[in-house]
Amino acid sequence: MSNNVRPTKKQLEFLDWEIGVFFHFGIRTFYEGHRDWDGKEMALDAFTPAELDCEQWIKTAKEGGAKYAILVCKHHDGFANWPSKYTEYSVKNTPWKNGKGDVVREFVDACRKYDIKVGLYYSPAQFGSKLTDPKEYDDYFINQISELLTDYGKIDYLWFDGCGSEGHKYDEKRIIGVIRRLQPEILIFNMWDPDTRWVGNENGFAHMPNVNVVNELDFSVQTDEKDELPNAKFLPVECDFKICKSWFYYDSDRPTLKSVDELMGNYLYTVGRGANMLINIAPDRRGLLPERDAQRFIQFGNTVKAKYGSPLAKVENPDISDGKFSVKLREHTLIDAVEITEDITNCEKATSVKVYIRPQYCGAPIFVGYAESIGHKLILSFPPAATEEVIFKVRGKDGMRITSASVFAH
């Protein structure tokens, strides 16, 4: 892979967002048990979110530590959460607000009120579409995307779902040309001209090593085939997963709510491996986040802050000329995690890091952790041990620079 591949400023900012919240909400919210691509009819008269409050959604995201949020604007069923001119299957023909409502508008306004980055999801594929001519379908696609990118101000992130597009040919050049013209600073997820990429699963697990420069992309849960890129690109990883069993709200999913411990595990497998964490919390039929789901996310965010917000000790820009450095504590203290970051302005350079602790009384340093990449952020956890010094041994390519290392109490 080329040594000239580097992240853009927007990609580096994306990695700083770290945690996002996904909101799957639409006509399917009102039809218990419907699944992707089942083709079942979902009549518009069921869409009645009488208490819809996007501010409650976004306030919850903010309190839980998220920096961005993504709304499903149109899923595979074709229902538009905004009054699109290009379909009758939208909020404009529902009983909600007598057809005068706009979920996208309320979502975007709430994000701006709480200083949360705005992300919009759109499924290019749609079951039941009567548009069989590829150009006609591209026109429909581009017209709807243009509405979303024209009528709601600056959009930070456009999230395309590849599911259902297997084997379908879109006019990629035309589509991307419109998007980049309407929103020059937008980030695009995973398809055609991507700025970020999908991790390849929906479980909230990034791989190790997590290498950001890639030649190909996973794009759908329905195939193992990959999209090959014409050239290697720096594409930071995003890991999407659900706080309950399903993407949309179902009454039957209530017992599947993830515990704080499991969410903390997801945090270590995503943000702790240099990726972004995107957690889905589905609004219910009132148009509100279920109280237990909202509180669980806030509890998780508070736990992250309590655990990793205030390190016992931290060094910045350590001297790594001899391949190692240490972080010293004021006294022997019980620790169980470290965090290390590198400068990836010119791409990631570290190829391995080994972590040791100095025993409390005597003997050589004890190995406690290892990883084959650092990137934006690496968190290594290990069984609790008392020490007053943590030693890091790093290996990497020319130009490697470690920007910080922190130690956390048990």
HUBEL-V680438 format. One record per pair of residues at least 12 apart in sequence whose ideal C-beta (glycine too) atoms are under 10 Angstrom apart, sorted by the first residue. I is the first residue (numbers start at 1). J is the second residue. Records with the same first field share a line. If there is no record, write none. Layout:
I->J + J
//
This chain:
1->211 + 213 + 214 + 215 + 231 + 232 + 233 + 234 + 347
2->213 + 231 + 232 + 233 + 347
3->213 + 346 + 347 + 397 + 398 + 399
4->231 + 232 + 346 + 347
5->212 + 213 + 214 + 231 + 232 + 233 + 234 + 235 + 346 + 347
6->213 + 234 + 344 + 345 + 346 + 347
7->195 + 212 + 213 + 233 + 234 + 235 + 236 + 344 + 345 + 346 + 347 + 348 + 376
8->187 + 195 + 234
9->185 + 345
10->156 + 157 + 185 + 186 + 187 + 195 + 196
11->187 + 195 + 196 + 212 + 233 + 234 + 235 + 236 + 344 + 376
12->234 + 236 + 344 + 345 + 376
13->67 + 117 + 156 + 187
14->67 + 68 + 117 + 156 + 157 + 187 + 189 + 195 + 196 + 236 + 238 + 276 + 376
15->196 + 212 + 236 + 237 + 238 + 271 + 274 + 275 + 276 + 344 + 375 + 376 + 377
16->67 + 276 + 376 + 377
17->66 + 67 + 68 + 116 + 117 + 119 + 156 + 157 + 187 + 236 + 238 + 276 + 277 + 278
18->65 + 66 + 67 + 68 + 267 + 270 + 271 + 275 + 276 + 277 + 304 + 376 + 377
19->61 + 64 + 65 + 66 + 67 + 68 + 267 + 270 + 271 + 276 + 277 + 278 + 279 + 297 + 300 + 301 + 304
20->61 + 66 + 67 + 68 + 69 + 70 + 116 + 117 + 119 + 157 + 159 + 238 + 240 + 276 + 277 + 278 + 279 + 280
21->57 + 58 + 60 + 61 + 62 + 64 + 65 + 66 + 67 + 68 + 69 + 70 + 71 + 116 + 119 + 243 + 277 + 278 + 279 + 280 + 281 + 289 + 297
22->61 + 66 + 68 + 69 + 70 + 71 + 72 + 119 + 121 + 159 + 240 + 241 + 242 + 243 + 247 + 278 + 279 + 280 + 281 + 282
23->54 + 57 + 58 + 61 + 69 + 70 + 71 + 72 + 81 + 103 + 107 + 119 + 121 + 247 + 280 + 281 + 282 + 283 + 289
24->70 + 71 + 72 + 75 + 121 + 242 + 246 + 247 + 248 + 249 + 280 + 281 + 282 + 283
25->49 + 52 + 54 + 57 + 71 + 72 + 73 + 75 + 81 + 103 + 107 + 247 + 248 + 249 + 281 + 282 + 283 + 284 + 285 + 287 + 289
26->42 + 47 + 49 + 71 + 72 + 73 + 74 + 75 + 77 + 78 + 79 + 80 + 81 + 90 + 91 + 103 + 248 + 283
27->42 + 43 + 44 + 46 + 47 + 75 + 77 + 78 + 79 + 80 + 81 + 89 + 90 + 91 + 94 + 248
28->40 + 42 + 46 + 47 + 72 + 75 + 76 + 77 + 79 + 246 + 247 + 248 + 249 + 250 + 282
29->42 + 46 + 47 + 49 + 72 + 79 + 248 + 249 + 250 + 282 + 283 + 284 + 285 + 286 + 287
30->42 + 43 + 44 + 45 + 46 + 47 + 48 + 49 + 94 + 248 + 249 + 284 + 285
31->43 + 46 + 47 + 77 + 248 + 250
32->246 + 248 + 249 + 250 + 251 + 252 + 253 + 285
33->246 + 248 + 250 + 251 + 252
34->77 + 246 + 248 + 250
35->76 + 246 + 247 + 248
36->75 + 76 + 77 + 123 + 127 + 161 + 163 + 164 + 221 + 222 + 247 + 248
37->76 + 77 + 125 + 127 + 128 + 163 + 164 + 222
38->76 + 77 + 127
39->76 + 77 + 127 + 128
40->77 + 127 + 128
41->77 + 128
42->77 + 78 + 79 + 89
43->94
44->79 + 88 + 89 + 90 + 91 + 92 + 93 + 94 + 95 + 96 + 99
45->93 + 94 + 95
46->94 + 95 + 285
47->79 + 81 + 90 + 91 + 93 + 94 + 95 + 96 + 101 + 103 + 285 + 287
48->94 + 95 + 96 + 97 + 285 + 286 + 287
49->91 + 94 + 96 + 97 + 101 + 103 + 283 + 284 + 285 + 286 + 287 + 288
50->95 + 96 + 97 + 285 + 286 + 287 + 288
51->283 + 284 + 285 + 286 + 287 + 288
52->96 + 97 + 101 + 103 + 106 + 107 + 283 + 285 + 286 + 287 + 288
53->106 + 110 + 283 + 286 + 287 + 288 + 289
54->69 + 71 + 103 + 104 + 105 + 106 + 107 + 108 + 109 + 110 + 111 + 113 + 283 + 287 + 288
55->106 + 107 + 109 + 110 + 111 + 113 + 114
56->110 + 283 + 286 + 287 + 288 + 289 + 294
57->69 + 71 + 106 + 107 + 110 + 111 + 114 + 116 + 281 + 283 + 287 + 288 + 289 + 294
58->71 + 106 + 107 + 108 + 109 + 110 + 111 + 112 + 113 + 114 + 115 + 116 + 118 + 289
59->110 + 113 + 114 + 116 + 289 + 294 + 298
60->114 + 281 + 288 + 289 + 291 + 293 + 294 + 295 + 297 + 298 + 301
61->110 + 111 + 114 + 116 + 279 + 281 + 289 + 294 + 297 + 298 + 301
62->110 + 111 + 113 + 114 + 115 + 116 + 298 + 301
63->114 + 294 + 295 + 297 + 298 + 301 + 302
64->263 + 279 + 281 + 294 + 295 + 296 + 297 + 298 + 299 + 300 + 301 + 302 + 304 + 305
65->267 + 277 + 297 + 298 + 300 + 301 + 302 + 303 + 304 + 305 + 309
66->114 + 116 + 117 + 277 + 278 + 279 + 281 + 297 + 301
67->115 + 116 + 117 + 276
68->111 + 116 + 117 + 118 + 119 + 156 + 157 + 187 + 276 + 278
69->107 + 108 + 110 + 111 + 114 + 116 + 117 + 118 + 119 + 120 + 156 + 157 + 278 + 281
70->107 + 111 + 117 + 118 + 119 + 120 + 121 + 156 + 157 + 158 + 159 + 189 + 238 + 240 + 278 + 280
71->103 + 104 + 106 + 107 + 108 + 110 + 111 + 118 + 119 + 120 + 121 + 159 + 283
72->103 + 104 + 107 + 120 + 121 + 122 + 123 + 159 + 161 + 247 + 248 + 280 + 282
73->103 + 104 + 107 + 119 + 120 + 121 + 122 + 123 + 144 + 145 + 147 + 148 + 152 + 158 + 159
74->87 + 89 + 90 + 104 + 120 + 121 + 122 + 123 + 124 + 126 + 141 + 144 + 145 + 148 + 161
75->121 + 122 + 123 + 125 + 126 + 127 + 161 + 163 + 247 + 248
76->123 + 124 + 125 + 126 + 127 + 128 + 161 + 163 + 164
77->89 + 123 + 126 + 127 + 128
78->90 + 123 + 125 + 126 + 127 + 128 + 129 + 140 + 144
79->91 + 94 + 126
80->92 + 93 + 102 + 103 + 104 + 122 + 144 + 147 + 148
81->101 + 102 + 103 + 104 + 105 + 106 + 107 + 120 + 121 + 148
82->101 + 102 + 103 + 104 + 105 + 106 + 107 + 108 + 120 + 144 + 147 + 148 + 151 + 152
83->99 + 100 + 101 + 102 + 103 + 104 + 105 + 147 + 151
84->104 + 140 + 143 + 144 + 147 + 148 + 151
85->143 + 144 + 147
86->139 + 140 + 141 + 142 + 143 + 144 + 146 + 147
87->126 + 129 + 140 + 143 + 144
89->126 + 128
90->102 + 103 + 144
91->103 + 104
96->287
101->287
102->151 + 152
103->283 + 287
104->118 + 120 + 147 + 148 + 151 + 152
105->151 + 152
106->287
107->119 + 120 + 152
108->120 + 148 + 151 + 152 + 153 + 154 + 155
109->152 + 153
111->152 + 155 + 156
112->152 + 153 + 154
116->156
117->154 + 155 + 156 + 157 + 187
118->152 + 153 + 154 + 155 + 156 + 157 + 158 + 186
119->155 + 156 + 157 + 158 + 159 + 186 + 187 + 189 + 278
120->145 + 148 + 149 + 152 + 155 + 156 + 157 + 158 + 159 + 160 + 186
121->148 + 157 + 158 + 159 + 160 + 161 + 189
122->141 + 144 + 145 + 148 + 149 + 158 + 159 + 160 + 161
123->141 + 159 + 160 + 161 + 162 + 163 + 164 + 165
124->137 + 138 + 141 + 144 + 145 + 160 + 161 + 162 + 163 + 164 + 165 + 168 + 170 + 175 + 191 + 192
125->137 + 141 + 160 + 161 + 162 + 163 + 164 + 165 + 166 + 168 + 170 + 220
126->140 + 141 + 164
127->164
129->141
134->168 + 169 + 170 + 171
135->171 + 174
137->168 + 170 + 171
138->169 + 170 + 171 + 172 + 174 + 175
139->171 + 174
141->170 + 171 + 174 + 175 + 178
142->170 + 171 + 174 + 175 + 177 + 178 + 179
143->178
145->158 + 160 + 175 + 178 + 179 + 182 + 183
146->178 + 179 + 181 + 182
148->179 + 182 + 183
149->178 + 179 + 181 + 182 + 183 + 186
150->182 + 183
153->183
154->183 + 185 + 186
155->179 + 182 + 183 + 185 + 186 + 187
156->183 + 185 + 186 + 187
157->183 + 186 + 187 + 188 + 189 + 195 + 196 + 238
158->179 + 183 + 186 + 187 + 188 + 189 + 191 + 195
159->187 + 188 + 189 + 190 + 191 + 196 + 198 + 238 + 240 + 278
160->175 + 179 + 188 + 189 + 190 + 191 + 192 + 194 + 198 + 219
161->189 + 190 + 191 + 198 + 219 + 220 + 221 + 240
162->189 + 190 + 191 + 192 + 198 + 217 + 218 + 219 + 220 + 221 + 222 + 223 + 227
163->219 + 220 + 221 + 222 + 223
164->220 + 222
165->191 + 219 + 220 + 222 + 223
166->219 + 220 + 222 + 223 + 225
167->223 + 225
170->191 + 192
171->192
172->191 + 192 + 193
173->192 + 193
175->191 + 192 + 193
176->188 + 191 + 192 + 193 + 194
177->193
179->192 + 193
180->193
187->236
189->235 + 238 + 240 + 278
190->217 + 218 + 219 + 220 + 227 + 235 + 238
191->217 + 219 + 220 + 227
192->219 + 227
193->233
194->214 + 217 + 219 + 227 + 229 + 233 + 235
195->233 + 234 + 235 + 236
196->212 + 235 + 236 + 237 + 238 + 275 + 276
197->212 + 214 + 216 + 217 + 218 + 219 + 227 + 229 + 233 + 234 + 235 + 236 + 237 + 238 + 275
198->217 + 218 + 219 + 220 + 221 + 235 + 237 + 238 + 239 + 240 + 278
199->218 + 237 + 238 + 239 + 240 + 241 + 269 + 270 + 273 + 275 + 276 + 278
200->217 + 218 + 219 + 220 + 221 + 224 + 226 + 237 + 239
201->218 + 221 + 239 + 240 + 241
202->221 + 239 + 240 + 241 + 242 + 247 + 278 + 280
203->239 + 240 + 241 + 242 + 266 + 269
204->239 + 240 + 241 + 242 + 243 + 258 + 262 + 263 + 265 + 266 + 267 + 269 + 270 + 275 + 277 + 278 + 279 + 280
205->239 + 241 + 265 + 266 + 268 + 269 + 270 + 273 + 275
206->237 + 238 + 239 + 266 + 268 + 269 + 270 + 271 + 272 + 273 + 274 + 275 + 276 + 277 + 373 + 375
207->237 + 239 + 269 + 273 + 275 + 373
208->269 + 272 + 273 + 274 + 370 + 371 + 372 + 373 + 378
209->273 + 274 + 348 + 350 + 351 + 352 + 371 + 372 + 373 + 374 + 375 + 378
210->236 + 237 + 239 + 269 + 270 + 272 + 273 + 274 + 275 + 348 + 371 + 372 + 373 + 374 + 375 + 376 + 378
211->234 + 237 + 274 + 347 + 348 + 351 + 372 + 373 + 375
212->233 + 234 + 235 + 236 + 237 + 274 + 275 + 344 + 347 + 348 + 373 + 375 + 376
213->232 + 233 + 234 + 235 + 347 + 348
214->226 + 229 + 232 + 233 + 234 + 235 + 237
215->228 + 229 + 230 + 231 + 232 + 233
216->228 + 229 + 232
217->229 + 233 + 235
234->344 + 347 + 348
236->274 + 275 + 276 + 344 + 375 + 376
237->270 + 273 + 274 + 275 + 276 + 375 + 376
238->270 + 275 + 276 + 277 + 278
239->266 + 269 + 270 + 271 + 273 + 275 + 276 + 277 + 278 + 279
240->270 + 276 + 277 + 278 + 279 + 280
241->258 + 263 + 266 + 269 + 270 + 277 + 278 + 279 + 280
242->256 + 257 + 258 + 279 + 280 + 281 + 282
243->256 + 257 + 258 + 262 + 263 + 266 + 279 + 280 + 281 + 282 + 289 + 290 + 292 + 293 + 294 + 296 + 297 + 300
244->256 + 257 + 258 + 280 + 281 + 282 + 290 + 292 + 293 + 296
245->257 + 258
246->280 + 282
247->280 + 282
248->280 + 282 + 283 + 284
249->281 + 282 + 283 + 284 + 285 + 286 + 288 + 289 + 290 + 293
250->282 + 284
251->284 + 285
253->282 + 290 + 293
254->290 + 292 + 293
257->281 + 290 + 292 + 293 + 295 + 296
258->279 + 293 + 296 + 297 + 300
259->296 + 299 + 300
260->296 + 297 + 299 + 300 + 301 + 302 + 303 + 304
261->300 + 303
262->300
263->277 + 279 + 296 + 297 + 299 + 300 + 301 + 303 + 304
264->300 + 303 + 304 + 307 + 308 + 381
265->381
266->279 + 300
267->279 + 300 + 301 + 303 + 304 + 307 + 308 + 379
268->304 + 308 + 337 + 379 + 380 + 381
269->379
271->304 + 308 + 339 + 376 + 377 + 378 + 379
272->308 + 337 + 339 + 371 + 377 + 378 + 379 + 380 + 381
273->371 + 373 + 374 + 375 + 376 + 377 + 378 + 379 + 380
274->341 + 342 + 344 + 348 + 371 + 373 + 374 + 375 + 376 + 377 + 378 + 379
275->375 + 376 + 377
276->376
277->304
279->297 + 300
280->293
281->293 + 294 + 296 + 297
307->336 + 337 + 379 + 381 + 408 + 409 + 410
308->337 + 339 + 377 + 379 + 406 + 408
309->408
310->406 + 408 + 409
311->327 + 335 + 337 + 338 + 339 + 404 + 405 + 406 + 407 + 408 + 409
312->327 + 329 + 330 + 331 + 333 + 334 + 335 + 390 + 406 + 407 + 408 + 409 + 410
313->327 + 328 + 329 + 330 + 333 + 335 + 338 + 388 + 389 + 390 + 405 + 406 + 407 + 408 + 409
314->327 + 339 + 404 + 405 + 406 + 407 + 408
315->327 + 328 + 340 + 390 + 392 + 402 + 403 + 404 + 405 + 406 + 407
316->341 + 402 + 403 + 404 + 405 + 406
317->343 + 401 + 402 + 403 + 404 + 405
318->340 + 392 + 394 + 401 + 402 + 403 + 404 + 405
319->402
320->342 + 350 + 392 + 393 + 394 + 395 + 396 + 400 + 401 + 402
322->393
323->392 + 393 + 394 + 395 + 396 + 400
324->353 + 354 + 356 + 391 + 392 + 393 + 394 + 395
325->390 + 391 + 392 + 393 + 394 + 402 + 405
326->356 + 357 + 358 + 365 + 389 + 390 + 391 + 392 + 393 + 405
327->340 + 355 + 387 + 388 + 389 + 390 + 391 + 392 + 404 + 405 + 406 + 407
328->358 + 387 + 388 + 389 + 390 + 391 + 407
329->358 + 386 + 387 + 388 + 389 + 390 + 407 + 409
330->388
331->386 + 387 + 388
332->358 + 359 + 360 + 361 + 385 + 386 + 387 + 388 + 389
333->360 + 385 + 386 + 387 + 388 + 407 + 408 + 409 + 410
334->384 + 385 + 386 + 387 + 409 + 410
335->357 + 368 + 381 + 382 + 384 + 385 + 386 + 387 + 388 + 390 + 407 + 408 + 409 + 410
336->368 + 380 + 381 + 382 + 383 + 384 + 385 + 407 + 408 + 409 + 410
337->355 + 368 + 369 + 379 + 380 + 381 + 382 + 384 + 406 + 407 + 408 + 409 + 410
338->353 + 355 + 357 + 368 + 369 + 378 + 379 + 380 + 381 + 382 + 390 + 392 + 405 + 406 + 407 + 408
339->374 + 377 + 378 + 379 + 380 + 381 + 404 + 405 + 406 + 407 + 408
340->353 + 355 + 369 + 371 + 374 + 375 + 377 + 378 + 379 + 380 + 392 + 394 + 402 + 403 + 404 + 405 + 406
341->374 + 375 + 376 + 377 + 378 + 379 + 401 + 402 + 403 + 404 + 405 + 406
342->373 + 374 + 375 + 376 + 377 + 378 + 394 + 396 + 400 + 401 + 402 + 403 + 404
343->374 + 399 + 400 + 401 + 402 + 403 + 404
344->374 + 375 + 376 + 401 + 403
345->399 + 401 + 403
346->397 + 399 + 400 + 401
347->375 + 397 + 399
348->373 + 374 + 375 + 376 + 396 + 397 + 400
349->374 + 375 + 394 + 395 + 396 + 397 + 398 + 399 + 400 + 401 + 402
350->371 + 372 + 373 + 374 + 375 + 378 + 394 + 395 + 396 + 397 + 400 + 401 + 402
351->371 + 372 + 373 + 374 + 394 + 395 + 396 + 397 + 400
352->370 + 371 + 372 + 373 + 374 + 393 + 394 + 395 + 396
353->369 + 370 + 371 + 372 + 373 + 374 + 378 + 380 + 392 + 393 + 394 + 395 + 396 + 402 + 405
354->367 + 368 + 369 + 370 + 371 + 380 + 391 + 392 + 393 + 394 + 395
355->367 + 368 + 369 + 370 + 371 + 378 + 380 + 382 + 390 + 391 + 392 + 393 + 394 + 405 + 407
356->368 + 369 + 387 + 389 + 390 + 391 + 392 + 393
357->369 + 382 + 385 + 386 + 387 + 388 + 389 + 390 + 391 + 407
358->387 + 388 + 389 + 390 + 391
359->385 + 386 + 387 + 388 + 389
360->385 + 386 + 387 + 388
361->386
365->387 + 389 + 390 + 391 + 393
366->382 + 385 + 387 + 391
367->382 + 391 + 393
368->380 + 381 + 382 + 383 + 385 + 387 + 390 + 391
369->381 + 382 + 390 + 392
370->393
372->395
373->396
374->394 + 396 + 400 + 402 + 403 + 405
377->403 + 404
378->405
379->406 + 408
380->392
381->408 + 410
383->410
384->409 + 410
385->410
386->410
387->407
389->407
390->405 + 406 + 407
392->405
//
